[in-house]
Structure formats: C-alpha cells, structure tokens
Amino acid sequence: MQEYLEFARTNPLLFLGFFAVLGLIIWTEYGRFSRKYKMLPVNNAVRLINDDKTIVVDVRDDSEVESGRIQGAKHIPLGSFDTRIGELDKFKSDPIVVYCRTGNRSGGACKTLTAAGFQNVNNLEGGLVAWETASLPLAKR
C-alpha cells in the first residue's frame, strides 16, 4: 500500500489521468446500461423491418438522403426531430428502427423517442454504413 501512495505522490499527473480514464469508462458503461432503447445489428433489423408494423425513421440531413435510403423509411432530419416527433405519435407501441449514417446521431433521436413514451425503440447499429456493408438495397428518391 505504501508503494501506491509513494507512486501517487511522485507521479500526480499519471495518478489523476488514471482516475479520469476510469471515471470516463464508468460513465460510458453506466450510459450503456441505463439507455432505454436497443442497439440493433443489421441482420436483426432486417427481420424487424420485414414485419409490417415496424416504422423506419431516417434522421439524416436532406443532402445525405439523396444518395439513397432504406425502403419505406420516413425521413425526419435530426435538426427538426423535436418539432416533428408528433408525426410518429400514432406508432408509440409499434417497433421503431431509427438510423443515420453511422448510428451516432440516431442515438439522440432514440433518446428523444423513449423520453416521449415510445416503447419499442431500436437504433440501427452502424447506421447506413453497416447496411451498405451488408450489401442490402437502398431506395432512391
């Protein structure tokens, strides 16, 4: 124990850096365990999307959607998601798959949906990049 105290005294930056990294890991893991939506791999998303009741929401910008989108997806840009969430109110109990290009921005939309009372919210893991990597089709506008 004495060695650890001596190390902390002689290397305060390393000691503080260790606890900062440890704190970030704990914070990240807590966020992962406490989120109310599911991360959905592409193959599971395809199975869910093939169900007629599943709603697919594209939260990418207008310029990104021009390159293609998942067939049947409803486009609601993330910038206007808070004001347009009412368009999805009738689907509160239906499964919803949200995606963006890489799966990062869609996480924010998933948080908004779960906070608004949506029950079965799923974030497409890896976003449209993972969809294209799996050689799945895209619909052009």
C-alpha positions in Angstrom: 0.0 0.0 0.0 2.9 2.3 0.8 4.2 1.9 -2.7 0.9 3.2 -4.2 0.9 6.2 -2.0 4.6 6.9 -3.0 3.7 6.5 -6.7 0.8 8.9 -6.4 3.0 11.5 -4.6 5.8 11.3 -7.2 3.5 11.0 -10.3 0.4 13.1 -9.7 -0.4 13.6 -13.4 -0.4 9.8 -14.1 -2.4 9.2 -10.9 -5.0 11.8 -11.9 -5.0 10.6 -15.5 -5.7 7.1 -14.4 -8.7 8.2 -12.3 -10.0 10.4 -15.1 -9.9 7.5 -17.6 -11.5 5.2 -15.0 -14.3 7.8 -14.4 -14.9 8.0 -18.2 -15.2 4.2 -18.5 -17.6 4.0 -15.6 -19.7 6.9 -17.1 -19.8 5.3 -20.5 -20.8 1.9 -19.2 -23.5 3.4 -17.0 -25.0 5.2 -20.0 -24.9 2.0 -22.0 -26.7 0.0 -19.2 -29.3 2.7 -18.5 -30.4 3.5 -22.0 -34.0 2.7 -22.8 -33.5 1.7 -26.5 -31.9 -1.3 -28.1 -28.9 -1.3 -30.4 -30.0 -3.5 -33.3 -27.5 -5.3 -35.6 -28.2 -5.2 -39.3 -29.4 -8.8 -39.6 -31.9 -8.3 -36.7 -33.0 -5.0 -38.2 -33.9 -6.7 -41.5 -36.0 -9.2 -39.6 -37.8 -6.5 -37.7 -38.2 -4.3 -40.8 -39.8 -7.2 -42.7 -42.6 -7.0 -40.1 -45.4 -4.8 -41.5 -45.9 -2.9 -38.2 -42.3 -1.7 -38.0 -41.7 2.0 -38.6 -38.3 3.0 -40.0 -37.1 6.6 -39.4 -34.2 8.2 -41.2 -32.7 11.1 -39.3 -30.0 12.1 -41.8 -29.9 15.6 -43.4 -31.7 16.2 -46.7 -28.4 16.1 -48.7 -27.5 12.7 -47.3 -30.9 11.2 -48.2 -30.3 11.9 -51.9 -27.8 9.1 -52.0 -30.4 6.6 -51.0 -32.4 5.4 -48.0 -33.9 2.2 -46.6 -37.1 1.3 -48.5 -40.2 2.7 -46.7 -38.2 4.9 -44.3 -39.8 8.1 -43.0 -37.4 11.0 -43.3 -37.3 13.3 -40.3 -34.0 15.3 -40.1 -32.5 15.3 -36.7 -32.4 19.1 -36.7 -36.2 19.2 -36.8 -36.8 15.9 -34.9 -38.1 17.6 -31.7 -40.7 19.6 -33.5 -41.8 16.8 -35.8 -42.0 13.9 -33.3 -45.7 14.3 -33.3 -45.8 12.7 -36.7 -44.9 9.4 -35.0 -47.4 9.6 -32.1 -49.7 7.0 -33.5 -46.9 4.5 -33.6 -46.0 4.6 -29.8 -46.5 0.9 -29.3 -45.1 -0.3 -32.7 -41.4 -1.2 -33.2 -39.4 1.7 -34.5 -35.9 1.5 -36.1 -34.0 4.7 -36.3 -30.9 5.2 -38.4 -28.4 7.8 -39.6 -25.2 7.4 -41.5 -23.1 5.7 -38.7 -25.5 5.2 -35.8 -24.3 8.1 -33.6 -26.9 10.8 -34.4 -29.7 8.3 -34.4 -28.9 7.6 -30.7 -30.1 11.1 -29.8 -33.3 10.6 -31.7 -33.8 7.3 -29.9 -33.4 9.1 -26.5 -36.0 11.7 -27.6 -38.4 8.9 -28.6 -38.1 7.0 -25.4 -38.5 10.2 -23.4 -41.7 10.8 -25.3 -43.1 7.5 -24.2 -42.3 5.3 -27.2 -42.0 1.7 -26.1 -40.0 -0.3 -28.7 -37.3 1.9 -30.0 -34.2 0.5 -31.8 -31.1 2.2 -33.1 -29.6 0.6 -36.2 -26.1 -0.4 -35.1 -23.5 1.1 -37.5 -26.2 3.0 -39.4 -26.5 3.1 -43.1 -22.8 2.4 -43.5 -23.4 -1.1 -41.9 -26.5 -1.5 -44.1 -24.4 -0.9 -47.2 -21.6 -3.1 -46.0 -24.1 -5.9 -45.7 -24.9 -5.3 -49.4 -28.6 -4.5 -48.6 -30.6 -2.5 -51.1 -31.2 1.2 -50.9 -34.2 3.0 -52.5 -33.5 6.2 -54.4 -35.9 9.1 -54.0 
